[in-house]
Amino acid sequence: MDERREAAWSWRASESDTGSLPYYLPGHDGMEPPGRAHPAHSRFKGRSLSTSHALIGSASFRRTQSLHGPSPVTTFGPKACMLQNPKAVMHIQDPASQRLTWNNPPKSVLVIKKIRDASLLRPFKELCIFLTEVKNLIVYVEKKVLEDPAIASDESFVAVKKKFCTFQEDLDDISDRVDFIICLGGDGTLLYASSLFQESVPPVMAFNLGSLGFLTPFNFDTYQSQVTQVIEGNSAIILRSRLKVKVVRGCSEKKAFAQDAVDEMGLIVTNGETEAARRTMQYQVLNEVVVDRGPSSYLSNVDLFLDGHQITTVQGDGLIVSTPTGSTAYAVAAGASMIHPNVPAIMITPICPHSLSFRPIVVPAGVELKIMLSPDARNTAWVSLDGRKRQEISHGDSITITTSCFPVPSICFRDPVNDWFESLAQCLHWNVRKRQNNLSSEEEEEEEC
């Protein structure tokens, strides 16, 4: 394998007194051994998500500022204990202790630029020159970015363009070629970067050059020092969970018999595959999955299942299933709460439900959600994934949603907590109001009387 593809990254937890400690959901025999590996921490394509495990015992255990949630005690009273489950391993850590390190120095970078935005031409050229000539990195750029007339006609930029590696979306796989990503634009550039990687995602550094900038904490004015710091390692990082979405297309029995053969087991076969397998599409979603009524004037009528059990029927304009990152997007506009990205959860938010009691809910990240049209639905529904890939959902189709094991590692300006509250204040103007005046001494005396 080429040397530039061997640059791997990892995230670790500081082991200081105020840092993080792993928390194990124990079995009745005691705590899980610290050496047991969690499936989500396995190595993917040369990049790893790993934590430095601190030893935990009854003598060494200490409570930290980040340890919240269920008690790590193995027994409850004289006779009760938790049923042993070897797969139940969870880490609760201080978000501020999450740091990015490099197993090998990065050799390549993907630069994502918002298309058709003239204001980004100067920052894009400056950044690319800095990365290629100063940092000696291999720069990957999407082909359609270089087709912009303002870039294609710039003769002074020709020498730099010749050093680029180009690719096309949905045609070229660059998942094992890019060591980290730099986004220039708004929040949409980060969502687009997520869509390019269906498995392990390289660390993403996002500069705020768009309209909102909730997910883009870096200012471009000091890009050289900030990029240098990231390349040298030891930057704060936040792991933004994604949703793994499967859209399974059903087909009516009549169409199946008319178009395809049927094997001995009764499965519809097309070119050696079952119809269900042939018509399954899978996506990785960073913000939300939206199911709505589309152009129809009727209410949407969809059934919602959780781990195989129907929990409700949604009657209204639709439904939003979002990650904690997506909770501050469409979900909060529809009346949901805001969830910090470090919280392992999935949020379910109805869109204009025809019920006064249908409120948004938060469910554990480990559940499986399934959405289908109700049998008596008057019209079809439509689904969109992070605002893209919009498609119609008919009777017999299903949408399965689970938490993906491939998060988006987003590099922070300061740390995950401060960056998030800073974005709430600056972008959404959270809790902004005119300050109340102090009472004068005369008014205080009147109040006491």
Residue, then its C-alpha position, 0 to 999 in steps of 0.5 A: m500500500d502506498e505510504r500516503r495511505e498508511a497515515a492513520w488517526s485515532w482519538r484518545a482520552s486524557e488520563s488526568d484526574t479530571g479526565s475520563l474513565p471508561y464505564y462498563l455495564p457489568g455482569h453479575d460476576g463483576m466488571e467487564p475486563p478492560g482489555r475487551a474490545h468493543p465492536a465500534h472500536s475495531r479498525f476500519k481501512g487503516r484508521s482506528l477509533s480507539t480509547s486508551h483504557a484506564l484500569i478500573g477496580s473497586a480500589s482505583f475507581r473515582r468519580t469524575q466530572s463526566l461520569h453520569g448515568p447508571s451506577p457502575v456498582t455490580t449489585f443492587g441490594p443484598k440479592a439483586c444484580m444486573l443480568q450478565n451481557p458480554k456485549a454491554v460495554m459503554h464508555i462515559q467520558d469527559p467530552a473535553s478530554q477527546r483528543l485527535t492524534w496521528n499514528n503516522p503523519p498525514k500525507s493527503v487532504l481532501v479540500i471540499k469547497k462550496i460550488r458556485d460561490a465566488s466569495l470562496l475562490r480566494p480562500f480556496k486558492e490560498l489554502c491549496i497553495f499552502l497545503t501543496e507548497v508549504k505542507n507538501l501534502i497531496v490535495y484531493v479536489e472534486k473535479k466539478v470544483l476545478e471546472d468552475p470558469a473562475i478557477a479554470s481560466d486562472e493562469s496563475f493557478v495552473a501550476v498548483k492545479k497540476k498537483f491535484c488529484t481529482f475525483q467524481e462523486d459516486l464514481d471514484d472511491i477515495s475512502d482509503r486515500v484521504d487522511f483528513i478533510i478540510c471544508l470551506g463553506g457552510d454546514g452543507t459542506l460538512l454534510y456533503a463530506s459525510s456523504l462521500f464516506q459510507e464507512s470510516v470517515p477521516p477527521v474533518m476540519a470545517f471553516n465557517l465561510g457560509s451563512l449559518g456555520f453551526l457545524t463549522p467552528f474555524n475562522f479562516d483568518t488564521y487558517q495557517s496556524q490552525v491547519t498546522q496545529v491539526i497536522e501536528g496532532n493533539s487537537a480536540i475532536i468530537l465524534r458526531s454519530r450518524l444513522k445507517v438507513k436502509v430503504v427496502r423496496g417492496c413489490s406487489e405479488k402480481k408484478a413479481f410473478a410477471q417479471d421474475a422467476v420464483d425459486e423453490m422456496g418462494l423467493i423472487v429471484t432476479n439474476g441470482e438475487t432475491e428481490a429484497a436484496r436487489r432493491t435495498m439501498q443503504y445510506q449514512v446520514l449525519n443530520e436527519v431522515v425526513v419522511d413527509r407527505g410530499p405534494s399530496s394534500y392529505l395527511s401522511n399516515v405512517d407506522l413507526f416500529l421500534d425493535g420490531h414493535q409498533i409504537t405509534t402511527v404518525q398522522g400529520d405532515g411527517l416525521i423527523v428521525s435525527t441524530p444529536t447533531g441534527s437536533t439543532a437543524y430541522a428537529v429544533a425548528a419542528g419543536a424538538s429539544m437540542i441534544h449535545p452530539n456526545v449524547p448517544a441517542i436518536m430523536i423522533t420528532p413529528i412534523c405538525p402532528h394532528s394530535l395535541s399530545f404527540r411530543p418529540i421523544v428521545v430513544p437510546a442509540g442502540v434501537e432499530l427504528k422502522i417506518m412503513l406506510s400504514p395499510d390504509a394510508r390514502n397517499t404515498a410518502w416521501v423520504s429525504l436523507d440530509g436534504r438529499k436523495r429524495q425518493e417516494i415511499s409506497h406500500g410495501d416499502s420500508i425504511t430501517i434506521t439504526t445508529s451507524c458505527f462510523p461517526v464523523p470525527s469533527i475537529c473542534f476549535r476549543d473543545p466539544v462543550n464550549d464549541w457547541f454552546e458558542s454555536l447556540a449563542q452565535c448562530l441560534h441566539w439561544n437565550v438572548r433577551k434584554r437584561q433586566n435592570n437592577l433595582s435602585s435603593e429606593e425601589e428596594e426599600e419599597e419592595e421590603c415594605 
